[in-house]
């Protein structure tokens, strides 16, 4: 899992939200402590939890079993995709002791809602792509992106990034098709770029370079839309730009259309949701002298760019996609922006009445 007045440099969207009543978001509920939960399926049938012993447990149908066992202090980060065919687990040892940003962790892959996981490689921030047949991860020591076709271990490529002294940079990666990888990089002068790598020719192509330094790029893909956001670092005050590419048939790399531009330093944390919607954290107001911001979760309809404010919490910093459930963690609470709010009820539903045959 990543916080004046609004001056529009280009008016391409409208911000709307109810002003007559306060937005009340449901709180995420579960049968155990939210601090321990690492993943829960949308229907609530399968829950993966962190145990103090260092194990990762799976709960389903009122039964719990350990699926991974490691020493105490091990942390598990679990992700999936909208294909819901596989899950990937990043196993981080000595979570509270080893704070090195460049350390590498075991990458494990298994069936969605399954109990068996196999080690695929070592690195950080693994992501599933293309119907869960491809996996990418980043090795911060080698400064390289690994691309793996999961059905054939021999189909593995490494994409080397540019040399830089920036321990805080981690690339964004999406795959257009089995031949093309889109990823972000930054040079030693702080200029970001969107790059394309051909798995066939093993060649890199520059898709777009940032016009200014001190910005970071975010990528996300859902169905037939790719979104790219350029967000400013705090001290740079470069503003925010969001661009999208949409296609009707097979995905190809083409031009991006700007759907949003603002002078504010939005936080980003983009999530491409269902029904061509883009979630991110927007700065609603900012006092740059005092470095104080009011930030909220918003959703943008694509490709129109229309924005709706979805929270009134003032200090939103992060959004999480958990099997299509969009979560907003804030202090000790976890709010639900979209999807099931879960349940803390242990009672079983009454069976449906059996209909007699005519």
C-alpha positions as CSV (number, residue, x, y, z in Angstrom):
1,X,0.0,0.0,0.0
2,X,1.4,5.6,-0.1
3,X,-1.1,14.0,1.7
4,X,-4.7,29.3,-2.1
5,X,-7.2,28.9,-3.9
6,X,-7.8,26.6,-6.8
7,X,-6.5,28.1,-10.0
8,X,-7.5,26.2,-13.1
9,X,-4.9,26.4,-15.8
10,X,-7.2,24.4,-18.1
11,X,-10.9,23.9,-17.3
12,X,-11.6,20.4,-18.4
13,X,-13.7,19.1,-15.6
14,X,-16.2,20.1,-13.1
15,X,-16.1,19.3,-9.4
16,X,-19.4,18.4,-7.8
17,X,-20.5,17.1,-4.5
18,X,-23.4,17.4,-2.1
19,X,-23.2,20.6,-0.1
20,X,-26.5,20.3,1.8
21,X,-25.5,17.3,4.0
22,X,-22.4,15.8,5.3
23,X,-21.0,12.7,3.5
24,X,-21.3,9.7,5.9
25,X,-19.1,6.8,4.9
26,X,-19.6,3.3,6.2
27,X,-16.8,1.8,8.3
28,X,-15.2,-1.4,7.2
29,X,-16.2,-4.2,9.6
30,X,-14.7,-7.7,10.1
31,X,-14.9,-10.5,12.7
32,X,-11.3,-9.8,13.8
33,X,-9.0,-6.9,14.3
34,X,-8.5,-4.8,11.1
35,X,-4.8,-4.4,12.1
36,X,-4.3,-8.1,11.3
37,X,-6.2,-8.3,8.0
38,X,-4.1,-8.4,4.9
39,X,-6.8,-9.3,2.3
40,X,-10.5,-10.0,2.2
41,X,-12.5,-11.1,-0.8
42,X,-15.4,-8.9,-1.9
43,X,-17.9,-11.5,-0.8
44,X,-16.2,-11.8,2.6
45,X,-15.8,-15.6,2.2
46,X,-12.0,-15.6,2.4
47,X,-9.9,-13.6,4.8
48,X,-6.1,-13.6,5.0
49,X,-4.7,-12.4,8.3
50,X,-1.3,-11.7,9.9
51,X,-0.5,-13.7,13.1
52,X,1.8,-12.7,15.9
53,X,3.7,-15.9,15.4
54,X,4.7,-14.7,11.9
55,X,2.3,-16.9,10.0
56,X,-0.2,-15.9,7.3
57,X,-3.6,-17.5,8.0
58,X,-6.7,-18.0,5.8
59,X,-10.2,-18.1,7.2
60,X,-13.2,-19.5,5.4
61,X,-16.4,-21.2,6.5
62,X,-15.5,-20.8,10.1
63,X,-12.2,-22.6,9.6
64,X,-8.7,-21.1,9.9
65,X,-5.4,-22.6,8.6
66,X,-1.9,-21.3,8.1
67,X,-0.9,-20.9,4.5
68,X,2.6,-19.4,5.0
69,X,4.8,-19.8,8.0
70,X,7.7,-17.5,8.8
71,X,9.5,-16.2,11.9
72,X,7.9,-13.6,14.1
73,X,8.1,-10.0,12.7
74,X,7.3,-11.1,9.1
75,X,4.8,-8.9,7.3
76,X,2.6,-9.9,4.3
77,X,1.4,-7.6,1.5
78,X,-1.3,-9.3,-0.7
79,X,-2.6,-8.0,-4.0
80,X,-4.8,-9.3,-6.8
81,X,-6.4,-8.0,-10.0
82,X,-9.9,-7.7,-11.4
83,X,-9.3,-11.0,-13.2
84,X,-9.5,-12.8,-9.8
85,X,-7.5,-15.8,-10.9
86,X,-4.3,-15.4,-8.9
87,X,-3.0,-13.7,-5.8
88,X,0.5,-12.4,-5.1
89,X,2.1,-12.1,-1.7
90,X,5.2,-10.1,-0.9
91,X,6.8,-11.5,2.2
92,X,8.8,-8.9,4.2
93,X,11.0,-10.3,7.0
94,X,12.0,-8.2,10.0
95,X,9.3,-5.7,9.2
96,X,9.8,-3.5,12.3
97,X,13.6,-3.9,12.5
98,X,14.9,-3.6,8.9
99,X,13.8,-0.3,7.6
100,X,15.9,-0.3,4.4
101,X,13.8,0.9,1.5
102,X,16.0,-1.0,-0.9
103,X,15.7,-4.4,0.7
104,X,14.2,-7.2,-1.4
105,X,11.5,-9.6,-0.3
106,X,10.2,-13.0,-1.4
107,X,7.4,-12.9,-4.1
108,X,4.9,-15.7,-3.8
109,X,2.0,-16.5,-6.2
110,X,-1.0,-18.8,-5.8
111,X,-4.6,-19.3,-7.0
112,X,-7.1,-16.6,-6.0
113,X,-8.5,-17.4,-2.6
114,X,-6.2,-20.4,-2.4
115,X,-4.0,-21.9,0.3
116,X,-0.9,-22.9,-1.8
117,X,1.7,-20.3,-2.8
118,X,5.0,-20.8,-4.7
119,X,8.0,-18.5,-4.8
120,X,8.5,-16.8,-8.1
121,X,11.3,-14.3,-7.4
122,X,12.6,-11.6,-5.0
123,X,11.9,-7.9,-5.2
124,X,9.3,-5.3,-4.3
125,X,5.8,-4.2,-5.4
126,X,4.7,-7.2,-7.5
127,X,1.7,-6.7,-9.9
128,X,-0.4,-9.1,-11.9
129,X,-1.3,-8.3,-15.5
130,X,-3.3,-9.5,-18.5
131,X,-5.8,-12.0,-17.0
132,X,-3.3,-12.8,-14.3
133,X,-0.9,-14.6,-16.8
134,X,1.9,-12.1,-16.3
135,X,3.7,-10.9,-13.2
136,X,6.1,-7.9,-12.8
137,X,8.1,-6.8,-9.8
138,X,10.9,-4.3,-9.0
139,X,14.4,-5.1,-7.7
140,X,15.6,-1.9,-6.0
141,X,19.2,-3.2,-5.7
142,X,19.6,-4.0,-9.4
143,X,17.3,-1.0,-10.4
144,X,15.5,-3.4,-12.7
145,X,11.9,-4.5,-13.5
146,X,11.3,-8.3,-13.8
147,X,8.7,-9.5,-16.3
148,X,7.5,-13.1,-15.9
149,X,5.1,-15.2,-17.9
150,X,3.7,-17.4,-15.1
151,X,2.8,-20.4,-17.2
152,X,6.4,-20.7,-18.7
153,X,9.2,-19.9,-16.2
154,X,11.7,-19.5,-19.1
155,X,9.8,-16.5,-20.4
156,X,11.4,-14.0,-18.2
157,X,12.9,-10.6,-19.0
158,X,14.7,-7.9,-17.1
159,X,14.2,-4.2,-17.9
160,X,17.1,-2.1,-16.6
161,X,16.2,1.4,-15.4
162,X,18.4,4.5,-15.6
163,X,21.1,5.1,-12.9
164,X,20.0,7.4,-10.2
165,X,20.7,8.1,-6.5
166,X,17.0,8.1,-5.4
167,X,16.1,5.4,-2.8
168,X,12.5,6.7,-2.8
169,X,11.8,6.0,-6.4
170,X,9.7,2.9,-7.4
171,X,8.5,2.5,-11.0
172,X,4.9,2.2,-12.0
173,X,4.3,-0.8,-14.3
174,X,1.4,-1.9,-16.5
175,X,1.2,-4.2,-19.5
176,X,-0.6,-3.3,-22.7
177,X,-0.4,-6.8,-24.2
178,X,2.0,-9.8,-24.1
179,X,4.6,-7.8,-26.1
180,X,4.5,-4.3,-24.5
181,X,5.3,-3.1,-21.0
182,X,4.7,0.5,-20.0
183,X,6.7,1.8,-17.0
184,X,7.9,5.0,-15.4
185,X,11.5,6.1,-14.8
186,X,13.3,9.3,-13.6
187,X,16.7,10.6,-14.6
188,X,19.4,12.0,-12.4
189,X,18.1,15.6,-12.9
190,X,14.6,14.7,-11.5
191,X,12.7,14.5,-14.8
192,X,10.1,11.7,-15.0
193,X,9.2,9.8,-18.2
194,X,6.8,7.2,-19.4
195,X,8.6,4.5,-21.3
196,X,7.6,1.5,-23.4
197,X,9.5,-1.8,-23.6
198,X,9.1,-4.3,-26.4
199,X,9.4,-7.9,-25.1
200,X,10.0,-9.0,-28.7
201,X,12.6,-6.5,-29.8
202,X,14.0,-5.9,-26.3
203,X,14.0,-2.2,-27.1
204,X,12.9,0.9,-25.1
205,X,10.8,3.7,-26.6
206,X,10.1,7.1,-24.9
207,X,6.3,7.7,-24.8
208,X,6.3,11.0,-22.9
209,X,8.8,13.1,-21.0
210,X,7.8,15.4,-18.2
211,X,8.3,19.1,-19.0
212,X,9.3,20.0,-15.5
213,X,11.4,18.3,-12.8
214,X,10.3,17.2,-9.3
215,X,7.1,15.3,-10.4
216,X,6.2,11.7,-10.2
217,X,4.1,9.6,-12.5
218,X,1.3,7.2,-11.6
219,X,-0.2,4.6,-13.9
220,X,-3.3,2.4,-13.7
221,X,-5.3,0.4,-16.2
222,X,-8.8,-1.1,-16.2
223,X,-10.6,-2.7,-19.1
224,X,-10.1,-0.4,-22.1
225,X,-8.7,2.7,-20.4
226,X,-5.2,3.6,-19.2
227,X,-4.7,6.6,-16.9
228,X,-1.5,8.5,-16.2
229,X,-1.2,11.1,-13.5
230,X,1.6,13.5,-13.0
231,X,1.8,14.8,-9.4
232,X,4.1,17.4,-7.9
233,X,6.4,16.9,-4.9
234,X,5.4,19.2,-2.0
235,X,8.2,21.8,-2.3
236,X,8.0,22.0,-6.1
237,X,4.4,23.2,-6.5
238,X,4.1,21.9,-10.1
239,X,0.4,21.2,-10.0
240,X,-1.4,18.1,-11.2
241,X,-2.2,16.7,-14.7
242,X,-4.2,13.5,-15.4
243,X,-4.3,12.0,-18.9
244,X,-6.1,9.0,-20.3
245,X,-6.0,6.8,-23.3
246,X,-9.0,4.8,-24.4
247,X,-9.5,2.2,-27.1
248,X,-12.4,0.2,-28.6
249,X,-10.7,-3.0,-29.7
250,X,-7.3,-4.4,-28.9
251,X,-5.1,-2.2,-26.8
252,X,-2.4,-0.3,-28.6
253,X,-0.1,2.5,-27.5
254,X,-1.4,5.8,-28.8
255,X,-1.8,9.4,-27.7
256,X,-3.0,10.5,-24.3
257,X,-5.8,13.1,-23.8
258,X,-5.6,15.5,-20.8
259,X,-8.8,15.3,-18.8
260,X,-7.7,17.2,-15.7
261,X,-5.2,19.9,-14.9
262,X,-4.9,22.0,-11.7
263,X,-2.4,24.2,-9.9
264,X,-2.9,22.3,-6.7
265,X,-0.5,19.6,-5.4
266,X,-3.0,16.7,-5.4
267,X,-1.7,13.6,-3.6
268,X,-2.8,11.1,-6.3
269,X,-2.9,7.4,-5.1
270,X,-4.8,6.6,-8.3
271,X,-7.0,3.6,-8.6
272,X,-8.7,2.6,-11.9
273,X,-12.1,1.4,-10.8
274,X,-15.0,-0.3,-12.5
275,X,-17.3,1.5,-15.0
276,X,-14.5,3.7,-16.3
277,X,-14.0,5.5,-13.0
278,X,-10.8,6.9,-11.6
279,X,-10.3,7.4,-7.9
280,X,-7.6,9.7,-6.4
281,X,-6.8,12.0,-3.5
282,X,-7.5,15.6,-4.4
283,X,-6.3,18.8,-2.6
284,X,-9.4,20.9,-1.9
285,X,-7.6,23.8,-0.3
286,X,-4.0,24.6,0.7
287,X,-2.1,27.1,2.7
288,X,1.4,26.8,1.3
289,X,3.0,29.2,3.9
290,X,1.8,27.0,6.7
291,X,2.0,23.8,4.7
292,X,-1.6,22.9,5.6
293,X,-3.9,21.0,3.2
294,X,-7.5,19.8,3.1
295,X,-7.6,16.6,1.1
296,X,-10.5,14.4,0.1
297,X,-11.2,11.2,-1.9
298,X,-12.7,12.0,-5.3
299,X,-13.9,9.9,-8.3
300,X,-13.5,10.9,-11.9
301,X,-15.8,9.7,-14.7
302,X,-13.8,8.8,-17.8
303,X,-13.3,10.0,-20.4
304,X,-15.5,13.0,-19.6
305,X,-13.3,14.1,-16.6
306,X,-16.3,14.9,-14.3
307,X,-15.3,14.8,-10.7
308,X,-17.4,14.0,-7.6
309,X,-16.1,14.4,-4.1
310,X,-16.7,11.3,-2.0
311,X,-15.5,12.1,1.5
312,X,-15.5,14.9,4.0
313,X,-12.7,13.9,6.3
314,X,-10.2,16.7,5.5
315,X,-7.0,14.7,5.9
316,X,-7.2,11.8,3.4
317,X,-3.8,10.5,2.5
318,X,-4.2,7.1,0.9
319,X,-6.7,4.8,-1.0
320,X,-6.6,1.0,-1.1
321,X,-8.1,-1.4,-3.7
322,X,-8.9,-4.7,-2.0
323,X,-10.6,-7.0,-4.5
324,X,-12.6,-4.2,-6.0
325,X,-13.5,-2.7,-2.6
326,X,-12.1,0.8,-2.4
327,X,-11.0,1.6,1.2
328,X,-9.9,4.8,2.8
329,X,-7.8,4.3,6.0
330,X,-7.7,7.3,8.4
331,X,-6.2,7.0,11.9
332,X,-7.8,4.0,13.6
333,X,-10.7,3.7,11.1
334,X,-11.1,2.2,7.6
335,X,-13.9,3.7,5.6
336,X,-15.5,2.1,2.5
337,X,-15.9,4.3,-0.6
338,X,-17.1,1.5,-2.8
339,X,-18.1,-2.1,-2.3
340,X,-19.2,-4.2,0.6
341,X,-18.6,-2.8,4.1
342,X,-17.9,-6.3,5.5
343,X,-19.5,-7.7,8.6
344,X,-18.7,-8.3,12.2
345,X,-21.6,-10.7,12.7
346,X,-20.7,-14.4,13.4
347,X,-24.3,-15.7,13.0
348,X,-25.2,-17.9,10.1
349,X,-28.0,-17.0,7.8
350,X,-31.2,-19.1,8.0
351,X,-31.4,-21.5,5.1
352,X,-33.8,-20.5,2.4
353,X,-37.2,-22.3,2.5
354,X,-37.4,-25.4,0.3
355,X,-40.1,-25.1,-2.3
356,X,-42.3,-28.1,-2.9
357,X,-42.4,-29.4,-6.4
358,X,-45.8,-28.9,-8.1
